[in-house]
Amino acid sequence: MINLEAFFKISYGLYIVSSGDKDHGNGYISNTVFQVTSEPAQFAACCNKNNYTCGLIEQYGCFTVSVLGESASPDIFGRFGYRSGKDFNKLEGMNVAYETTGAPVILNDSLGYLECRVVQKTDVGSHIIFIGELVNAQICNVTDEPMTYAYYRKIRKGLSPKNAPTYIDKTKLEVRVTETSIYKCTACGHIYDESKEKVKFKDLPDDWKCPVCGADKEDFIKV
Amino acid sequence: MINLEAFFKISYGLYIVSSGDKDHGNGYISNTVFQVTSEPAQFAACCNKNNYTCGLIEQYGCFTVSVLGESASPDIFGRFGYRSGKDFNKLEGMNVAYETTGAPVILNDSLGYLECRVVQKTDVGSHIIFIGELVNAQICNVTDEPMTYAYYRKIRKGLSPKNAPTYIDKTKLEVRVTETSIYKCTACGHIYDESKEKVKFKDLPDDWKCPVCGADKEDFIKV
C-alpha cells in the first residue's frame, strides 16, 4: 500500500541547476540536489531527461547550483520551473556569473552557489543522477533562509512541475473540496482548478501569487 | 575557492534508514534520502560503506526510511546516529514494524515511512547511493513537522556524525565563541560543565564517551 502523503514528509531545498556556457546556457528549478560524500566533496543532482539542461550537463560535463531563498520572487519559478529552455532564453535579463566551470550561475534570489564537474552519472529511468565533484562554492546572501520545498508548498502554495522527480498527479490526491470552481490567471492563463487543489480559491491567503507568473490573487477570474 | 558555509544552504530531512530482518536488523540516521523518479516511484539513499546498515542493504536488497519529526527525542540521535550496530543492538526496546520487505521499520518519533527494494546502486567512493523502488509508504503522525537538518543544527545544535555525506571537520569552521568551559554533546545535548567536573574536557581520554548517549568526545562542542 502506498500513501502518497508520505512523499511530502521527505524534505528538499529548492535550487536552480544550470549548465552550458555564455552562448548556450540554461537552468531549471530542482529540488533534488544533495551532498553524497565529504572527502572529496561531491554533490548529486537528479535531472529529468526531458529537461533541456539535462543535455547541456551531459555535453558540458558540469553543472552549477544556485540555492533559492525564501524571499525568491514568483517570477523565478515561472521562468525556470514552468518554461522550457528549448524555446525560450531563460537567462536573458538575469544576473548571471561565469566562474570556474564556465557554466552560468544564476545570482538572482540566490543565497549561495556550487559549481561541480560531473564525474559519473546514473540512469534511473525518466531521470539521470549526475554526480559532480565540487570545484567552487560561494555565499551571496547571509540574511535570507534557504527555501525548502515544504515552505514552497505551504506558504507559496506551489506544486512540482511535471518533470520533477517529486511530481504527483494531483488527481490521485484525496480531494477534500466538494463544490468546485475554476479560476484563471488573467496574466498568464494559469488555471486554478479547485477540484484538483486542496484549498478553495477564496480561502487562499490574500498575498497568494500565481505559481507560474507571480500575478496577484485578484488577477484571477472565475471561468 | 570553496566556502564551506555554502554547504549548509542545501536542505535535508532527517531519517532512520534501516535494513535486515527480525533477527539481524539495524538502522542509522541519514539526511540523504530523496525521490529520484515519480513513475515508478523510486527513492535514493546515500550510505557510508562503514555503516553496518550498508552491508545489510546489500545483503537483503531493501531498505526502509522512517521520517523523523521535529519533536524526535535526543536519545534517538544518540542511538542511531552515534553508535554502531556492529557492537550494539540498536533495535532492542524500540517500536519496530516488519511489513512488505521484512526489514525493520522504526516507528519511534516517525511521521511516516517508506519501504524500498533496491534496483541499482552507484559507488561514489566513501558512500554508496542505493536506488530503491517504493513498495510501501505509510503515515504515522499528521501533527508533527518533519525535522530538517537546518532545524537539527539551529534548534537542536546538532552536527553531522563522521559517516555522514555532510560531515564537516569542525576545526575547519570559524569559531565564533571566545572562552568558555562548557561543552555540549551534539548528539543528545548532554552538558559537560568543567566547573562541576574534576577533569578539564580537553584532558579527558580520547576514547571517552558521552555518559548519556555514547557519542564520542569529538562530537562535543564548546558552547
Interface residues (C-beta under 8 A of the other chain):
Chain A: M1 I2 N3 L4 E5 A6 F7 K9 I10 S11 Y12 G13 T32 V33 F34 Q35 V36 T37 S38 E39 P40 A41 Q42 F43 A44 C46 V67 L111 G112 Y113 L114 Q120 T122 V124 G125 S126 H127 I129 I131 L134 V135 N136 A137 Q138 I139 E145 P146 T148 Y149 A150 A164 P165 T166 Y167 I168
Chain B: M1 I2 N3 L4 E5 A6 F7 K9 I10 S11 Y12 G13 T32 V33 F34 Q35 V36 T37 S38 E39 P40 A41 Q42 F43 A44 C46 V67 L111 G112 Y113 L114 Q120 T122 V124 G125 S126 H127 I129 I131 L134 V135 N136 A137 Q138 I139 E145 P146 T148 Y149 A150 A164 P165 T166 Y167 I168
